[in-house]
Amino acid sequence: MSGNGGSGTTATSTDKRPNELLTSWFVRSGWSKGELARQVNRRARQLGANHISTDTSRVRRWLDGENPREPIPRILSELFSERFGCVVSVEDIGLRTARQSPSVSGVDLPWTGPQTVALLSEFSRSDLMLARRGFLGTSLALSAGPSLIEPMQRWLVPSPQAPQPEPEPEPSAAPRRPGRLSKPELDLLESTTVMFRQWDAQCGGGLRRKAVVGQLHEVTDLLQEPQPETTTRKLFKVAGELAELAGWMSYDVGLQPTAQKYFVLALHAAKEAGDKPLGSYILSSMSRQMIHLGRPDDALELIHLAQYGSRDCASPRTQSMLYAMEARAYANMGQPGKCKRAVRMAEDTFADVDEWDDPDPDWIRFFSEAELHGENSHSYRDLAYVAGRSPTYASLAEPVMQQAVELFSRDTEHQRSYALNLIGMATVHLLQREPERSAVLAEQAMHIAKKVRSERVNTRIRKTVDTAVRDFGDLAEIVDLTEKLAVELPETAEAV
């Protein structure tokens, strides 16, 4: 062991070679050794790894071939992934990872009920115990490409025929055995999940994430007790919704590997519940994360899996959401024709929402007319950036984004979405070279961001202000906006 106990580095042999892969990523990042050290320390504190104390000499030793011990390899992987907008694995930067148990590494997991319960239980317990803000995320690797898509395709494979359950007891039979849930207890679990979802929409993922993880762990305990088949399926449904929400909250606060793991486990639970629409929704969340990570090809594959798997049972609202996410993927791939077609399909399908007889599940009710306009306008905005800041696509985005902003301004339950669309509108005005209008919207978003614990919102505001400074830094409104950002949203943790 190295004498510096706070360095997070293991001693290596004297014949080590320079780490050319890490050096390449480091040079392209534009960071100095001191800046990288500061970012590592900042991320380590955010994750609760307060023993990490890195400096420029330590960074130099990593570049020279020394292999740091966990969690530093994972921290470096996440920092470079965020810097370059794509998945940069630990192996990509020439570092080694500690051996992982299957429950916390990778996404290619067994598609069986008992193992799904065991993995959910172990992962949620580890998340609760190992960190104050997702320290478990440093022991995970993000999956992408075939290593992600191929295991998810097994969602479509029919499950083996389960043995027939024993007949349900009649209502007049003896009192239920200990461990069996009553209908009121199941109803309470479902209503609690709805409440958590409302909190997330109002307050962001940072406030109640651990409460959701704790509730998920409690549900996995119930799944390990003997229950009637119908109760077990409902519990798997609740577990799937909670795991998706835990993943979404983790994504919102920047814990990307942790988020992906929860999404994968949620999909397994949805399959055990026999709930294909819920599975399609989980895949759409995974798709959104892949777009965020600069992997639109993977996002499109996930959306097509979702559409194919739920084509005969998803409601118009769910199908419309999937088309809107398909448009986002095509936009980020630079395919305007297919993007516009998906936008039209999202709009046409949403027009059928009121004709649908069955009530929508709570998890899709967020997808309102405002949300539809927001997604479609962001697709046009993304097209504008991919096409080299095209004014044509920016002009397509503006009226649709304006509709979204106006509708969200009257929606007190979805403040995070309101802030995200204000930021989106600010970026559209920057594309149209209207920095004064952009500054007004960005400042409005800042006021909402102070009340919403969402690193995703904070990061988008910072990136928008950075763009404004780069393009219009001498303008008085932009100088004022930069000063307000430093006061309103000081960067106390690494932005994701």
C-alpha positions in Angstrom: 0.0 0.0 0.0 1.1 3.5 -0.6 2.1 5.6 2.3 -0.4 8.3 1.5 -3.5 6.8 3.0 -5.7 9.6 1.6 -4.6 9.3 -2.0 -6.8 6.4 -3.0 -3.9 4.9 -4.8 -2.3 1.5 -4.7 1.5 1.0 -5.1 2.5 -0.4 -8.5 5.7 -2.1 -9.8 8.6 0.1 -10.7 8.4 -1.0 -14.4 5.0 0.6 -15.0 4.4 2.3 -18.3 2.8 5.7 -19.0 -1.0 5.5 -19.3 -1.3 6.7 -22.9 -5.1 6.2 -22.9 -5.7 8.4 -19.8 -3.2 10.9 -21.2 -5.1 11.2 -24.4 -8.4 11.8 -22.7 -6.8 14.3 -20.3 -5.1 16.3 -23.0 -8.3 16.5 -25.1 -10.3 17.6 -22.0 -8.3 20.9 -21.8 -8.1 20.5 -18.0 -4.9 21.2 -16.1 -3.6 18.6 -13.6 -4.8 20.9 -10.8 -8.3 21.3 -12.2 -8.6 17.5 -12.7 -7.5 17.0 -9.1 -10.0 19.5 -7.8 -12.8 17.9 -9.8 -11.9 14.4 -8.4 -11.9 15.7 -4.9 -15.2 17.6 -5.4 -16.9 14.5 -6.8 -15.5 12.3 -4.0 -16.9 14.6 -1.4 -20.2 14.6 -3.2 -20.3 10.8 -3.0 -19.3 10.7 0.7 -15.7 9.5 0.0 -14.1 12.1 2.2 -10.9 10.2 2.5 -9.9 11.1 -1.0 -7.4 13.9 -1.2 -5.8 14.3 -4.7 -3.3 16.8 -5.9 -1.3 17.6 -9.1 1.5 15.2 -8.2 -1.0 12.4 -7.8 -2.5 13.1 -11.2 1.0 13.1 -12.7 1.6 9.6 -11.2 -1.7 8.3 -12.7 -0.6 9.6 -16.1 2.7 7.9 -15.6 1.0 4.6 -15.1 0.0 4.3 -11.5 -3.4 2.6 -11.0 -5.6 4.3 -8.4 -7.9 2.3 -6.3 -11.7 2.7 -6.2 -13.6 5.0 -6.3 -11.1 7.1 -8.3 -11.3 5.0 -11.6 -15.1 5.4 -11.6 -14.9 9.1 -10.7 -12.5 9.7 -13.6 -14.8 7.6 -15.9 -17.8 9.8 -15.0 -15.9 13.1 -15.3 -14.6 12.3 -18.8 -18.1 10.9 -19.8 -19.6 14.2 -18.8 -16.9 16.3 -20.4 -17.2 14.6 -23.8 -20.9 13.8 -23.8 -20.4 10.1 -24.3 -19.7 7.0 -22.3 -16.0 6.8 -21.3 -15.5 3.5 -19.5 -12.8 2.8 -16.9 -11.2 0.5 -19.5 -11.2 3.4 -22.1 -9.0 5.4 -19.8 -6.6 2.5 -19.3 -7.4 1.8 -15.7 -8.4 -1.4 -13.9 -11.5 -2.0 -11.9 -12.1 -4.1 -8.9 -14.0 -7.3 -9.3 -17.7 -6.9 -8.9 -20.5 -9.3 -7.9 -23.1 -9.8 -10.7 -25.6 -7.8 -8.6 -23.7 -4.6 -8.9 -21.9 -4.9 -12.2 -23.2 -5.0 -15.7 -26.8 -5.2 -17.0 -26.9 -8.8 -18.3 -28.9 -10.3 -15.5 -31.1 -13.4 -15.2 -34.7 -12.9 -16.2 -36.3 -14.9 -13.4 -38.6 -13.7 -10.6 -36.6 -14.9 -7.5 -33.3 -13.5 -8.8 -34.9 -10.2 -9.7 -36.2 -9.9 -6.2 -32.7 -10.8 -4.7 -30.9 -8.3 -7.0 -33.4 -5.5 -6.2 -33.1 -6.3 -2.5 -29.3 -6.3 -2.6 -28.9 -3.3 -4.7 -31.4 -1.1 -2.8 -29.8 -2.2 0.5 -26.3 -1.3 -0.7 -27.5 2.0 -2.0 -29.0 2.8 1.4 -26.0 1.7 3.4 -22.9 2.5 1.3 -23.4 6.2 0.7 -25.0 9.4 1.7 -25.5 10.4 -2.0 -25.2 7.4 -4.1 -21.6 6.3 -3.2 -22.6 2.9 -4.7 -22.5 4.7 -8.1 -18.7 4.7 -8.0 -18.6 0.8 -8.1 -20.7 0.7 -11.2 -19.9 0.9 -14.9 -22.2 2.4 -17.5 -23.2 0.0 -20.3 -23.8 1.1 -23.8 -23.9 -0.3 -27.3 -24.5 -4.0 -27.8 -23.6 -4.8 -24.1 -26.7 -2.7 -23.1 -29.1 -3.4 -26.0 -28.7 -7.1 -26.4 -29.7 -8.0 -22.8 -32.6 -5.6 -23.0 -33.9 -7.4 -26.0 -34.7 -10.4 -23.8 -37.5 -8.3 -22.3 -39.5 -9.5 -25.4 -38.7 -13.2 -24.8 -41.7 -15.0 -23.2 -41.1 -16.2 -19.6 -41.2 -19.9 -18.9 -44.7 -21.2 -17.9 -45.0 -20.9 -14.2 -46.5 -23.7 -12.2 -50.2 -23.3 -11.5 -50.8 -21.7 -8.1 -52.9 -23.1 -5.4 -56.6 -22.0 -5.4 -57.2 -18.7 -3.6 -59.0 -19.0 -0.3 -62.6 -17.9 -0.2 -63.3 -14.6 1.6 -65.0 -16.5 4.4 -62.0 -18.6 5.0 -59.8 -18.4 8.1 -57.8 -15.2 8.6 -54.9 -14.8 6.2 -51.5 -16.3 7.1 -48.8 -13.9 8.4 -47.0 -12.2 5.5 -50.0 -12.1 3.2 -51.0 -8.6 2.2 -54.6 -7.3 2.3 -56.1 -5.2 -0.5 -55.9 -2.0 1.7 -52.2 -2.6 2.3 -51.6 -3.0 -1.4 -53.6 0.1 -2.2 -51.5 2.0 0.4 -48.3 0.9 -1.4 -49.6 2.1 -4.7 -50.8 5.4 -3.3 -47.4 6.0 -1.7 -45.7 5.5 -5.0 -48.0 8.1 -6.5 -47.0 10.5 -3.7 -43.3 9.9 -4.3 -43.8 10.6 -8.0 -45.6 13.9 -7.2 -42.7 15.0 -4.9 -40.2 14.2 -7.6 -42.1 16.4 -10.2 -42.4 19.3 -7.8 -39.1 19.2 -6.0 -36.6 17.3 -8.1 -34.8 14.0 -7.5 -32.5 15.2 -4.8 -35.0 15.5 -2.0 -36.7 12.1 -1.7 -34.4 9.7 -3.5 -33.4 7.7 -0.5 -37.0 7.5 0.7 -37.9 5.9 -2.6 -35.0 3.5 -2.3 -36.1 2.6 1.2 -39.7 1.9 0.1 -38.4 -0.2 -2.8 -36.4 -2.3 -0.3 -39.4 -2.8 1.9 -41.4 -4.1 -1.2 -38.6 -6.6 -2.0 -39.0 -7.9 1.6 -42.7 -8.5 0.9 -41.9 -10.3 -2.3 -39.7 -12.7 -0.4 -42.7 -13.8 1.7 -45.4 -16.3 0.4 -48.1 -14.4 -1.4 -51.0 -15.3 -3.7 -50.0 -15.0 -7.4 -52.1 -12.0 -8.0 -50.6 -10.2 -5.0 -47.1 -11.1 -6.2 -47.7 -9.6 -9.6 -49.0 -6.4 -8.1 -46.0 -6.2 -5.8 -43.7 -6.7 -8.8 -45.6 -3.8 -10.5 -45.0 -1.6 -7.5 -41.4 -2.6 -7.4 -41.0 -1.8 -11.1 -42.5 1.6 -10.6 -40.4 2.4 -7.5 -37.2 1.1 -9.2 -37.9 3.3 -12.3 -38.5 6.3 -10.0 -35.3 5.6 -8.1 -33.5 5.4 -11.4 -35.1 8.6 -12.6 -34.2 10.5 -9.4 -30.6 9.2 -9.6 -30.4 10.4 -13.2 -31.8 13.8 -12.1 -29.0 14.3 -9.5 -26.3 13.0 -11.8 -25.7 9.4 -10.6 -25.7 7.9 -14.0 -24.4 4.4 -13.4 -26.8 4.0 -10.4 -29.7 5.3 -12.5 -29.0 2.8 -15.3 -28.9 -0.1 -12.8 -32.2 0.8 -11.3 -33.8 1.1 -14.8 -32.6 -2.4 -15.7 -33.9 -3.9 -12.5 -37.2 -2.0 -13.0 -37.6 -3.6 -16.4 -37.0 -7.0 -14.9 -39.7 -6.3 -12.3 -42.1 -5.0 -15.0 -41.7 -8.3 -16.9 -42.4 -10.3 -13.8 -45.6 -8.2 -13.3 -46.6 -8.9 -16.9 -46.9 -5.1 -17.4 -45.7 -4.3 -21.0 -46.8 -0.6 -21.0 -44.8 -0.1 -17.8 -41.8 -1.9 -19.4 -42.1 0.4 -22.4 -42.0 3.5 -20.1 -38.9 2.2 -18.3 -37.2 1.7 -21.7 -38.1 5.3 -22.6 -36.4 6.5 -19.4 -33.3 4.5 -20.4 -33.5 6.1 -23.8 -33.6 9.6 -22.4 -30.5 8.8 -20.4 -28.7 7.6 -23.5 -29.6 10.8 -25.3 -28.1 12.8 -22.3 -25.0 10.7 -22.5 -24.5 11.3 -26.2 -25.7 7.9 -27.4 -28.7 8.6 -29.6 -28.2 5.3 -31.6 -28.7 3.4 -28.3 -31.6 5.6 -27.4 -33.3 4.8 -30.7 -32.8 1.0 -30.2 -34.3 1.2 -26.7 -37.4 3.2 -28.0 -38.0 0.7 -30.8 -37.9 -2.1 -28.2 -40.4 -0.2 -26.2 -42.7 0.4 -29.1 -42.5 -3.2 -30.4 -43.1 -4.7 -27.0 -46.1 -2.6 -26.1 -47.6 -2.1 -29.6 -50.8 -4.0 -28.8 -51.5 -2.7 -25.3 -50.1 0.8 -24.7 -52.5 3.7 -24.4 -52.4 6.6 -26.9 -50.7 8.8 -24.3 -48.0 6.2 -23.8 -47.6 5.7 -27.5 -47.4 9.5 -28.1 -44.6 9.8 -25.5 -42.7 7.0 -27.2 -43.0 8.7 -30.6 -41.8 12.0 -29.0 -38.7 10.2 -27.6 -38.1 8.6 -31.0 -38.1 12.1 -32.5 -35.5 13.2 -29.9 -33.3 10.3 -30.8 -33.5 11.0 -34.6 -32.9 14.7 -34.0 -29.7 13.9 -32.1 -28.7 11.5 -34.9 -29.1 14.4 -37.4 -32.0 12.8 -39.3 -34.5 15.6 -39.8 -36.9 13.7 -42.1 -37.4 10.8 -39.6 -37.5 13.3 -36.7 -40.3 15.3 -38.3 -42.2 12.1 -39.0 -42.0 11.0 -35.4 -43.1 14.5 -34.2 -46.2 14.2 -36.4 -46.9 10.7 -35.1 -46.6 12.0 -31.5 -49.0 14.8 -32.2 -51.5 12.6 -34.1 -51.5 9.9 -31.5 -51.9 12.4 -28.7 -55.1 13.6 -30.4 -56.6 10.2 -29.6 -56.0 10.4 -25.8 -59.6 11.5 -25.0 -61.0 8.6 -27.0 -59.2 6.0 -24.9 -61.7 4.3 -22.6 -59.4 2.9 -19.8 -57.8 5.3 -17.4 -54.0 5.9 -17.8 -51.7 4.6 -15.1 -50.3 7.3 -12.9 -46.7 6.9 -14.3 -47.7 8.3 -17.7 -50.1 11.1 -16.6 -47.2 13.5 -16.6 -47.3 13.4 -20.4 -49.6 16.3 -20.9 -50.1 18.6 -23.9 -47.4 20.8 -22.3 -45.0 17.9 -22.1 -45.7 16.9 -25.7 -44.9 20.4 -26.9 -41.8 20.5 -24.8 -40.4 17.2 -26.2 -41.2 18.1 -29.8 -39.7 21.6 -29.5 -36.6 20.2 -27.9 -36.3 17.8 -30.9 -36.3 20.8 -33.3 -33.8 22.6 -31.0 -31.5 19.5 -31.0 -31.8 19.4 -34.8 -30.7 23.0 -34.9 -27.5 22.3 -32.9 -26.7 19.1 -34.9 -27.1 21.0 -38.2 -24.6 23.6 -37.1 -26.9 26.1 -35.2 -29.4 26.1 -38.1 -31.8 29.1 -37.9 -34.4 27.1 -39.8 -34.8 24.5 -37.1 -34.6 27.1 -34.4 -37.6 28.9 -36.0 -39.5 25.6 -35.9 -38.7 25.1 -32.3 -39.7 28.6 -31.1 -43.6 28.5 -31.4 -43.8 25.0 -30.0 -41.5 25.8 -27.1 -43.5 28.9 -26.4 -46.7 26.8 -26.1 -44.9 24.5 -23.7 -43.7 27.4 -21.5 -47.1 29.0 -21.4 -48.8 25.7 -20.4 -46.2 24.9 -17.7 -46.4 28.4 -16.2 -49.9 27.4 -15.1 -48.9 24.0 -13.8 -47.8 24.1 -10.2 -47.1 20.3 -10.0 -44.4 20.1 -12.6 -42.0 22.9 -11.7 -38.9 21.0 -12.9 -40.4 20.6 -16.3 -41.3 24.4 -16.3 -37.7 25.2 -15.5 -36.3 22.9 -18.2 -38.6 24.4 -20.9 -37.6 27.9 -19.9 -34.0 26.9 -20.4 -34.9 25.3 -23.7 -36.5 28.5 -24.8 -33.4 30.4 -23.7 -31.3 28.2 -25.9 -33.6 28.7 -28.9 -33.2 32.5 -28.5 -29.4 32.1 -28.4 -29.6 30.1 -31.7 -31.7 33.0 -33.1 -29.0 35.5 -31.8 -31.4 37.1 -29.4 -29.3 37.1 -26.2 -31.4 39.7 -24.4 -34.5 37.5 -24.5 -32.5 34.5 -23.6 -31.1 36.2 -20.5 -34.7 37.0 -19.2 -35.7 33.3 -19.6 -32.5 32.0 -18.0 -33.1 34.2 -15.0 -36.6 33.0 -14.6 -35.3 29.4 -14.7 -32.8 30.2 -12.0 -35.6 31.3 -9.6 -37.3 28.0 -10.1 -34.1 26.0 -9.8 -33.5 27.4 -6.3 -36.7 25.5 -5.2 -36.1 22.3 -7.2 -33.2 20.0 -6.2 -32.2 18.9 -9.6 -28.6 18.9 -10.8 -30.0 18.3 -14.3 -31.7 21.7 -14.2 -28.7 23.4 -12.6 -26.3 22.0 -15.2 -28.5 23.0 -18.1 -28.7 26.6 -16.8 -24.9 26.7 -16.4 -24.3 25.3 -19.9 -26.8 27.9 -21.4 -25.1 30.7 -19.6 -21.7 29.4 -20.7 -22.9 29.4 -24.3 -24.3 33.0 -23.9 -20.9 34.1 -22.5 -19.0 32.5 -25.3 -21.2 34.1 -28.0 -22.2 37.4 -26.4 -19.9 37.9 -23.4 -19.6 41.7 -23.8 -23.3 42.3 -23.7 -24.5 44.0 -20.4 -27.4 41.6 -20.0 -25.1 38.6 -20.2 -22.6 40.0 -17.8 -25.4 40.6 -15.4 -26.8 37.1 -15.9 -23.4 35.6 -15.1 -23.2 37.5 -11.9 -26.7 36.4 -10.9 -25.8 32.8 -11.6 -22.8 32.9 -9.2 -25.2 34.2 -6.5 -28.3 32.2 -7.2 -26.8 28.8 -8.1 -23.2 28.7 -6.7 -21.5 25.5 -8.0 -21.0 23.7 -4.7 -20.8 20.2 -6.3 -19.6 18.8 -9.6 -22.2 19.5 -12.2 -23.5 16.5 -14.2 
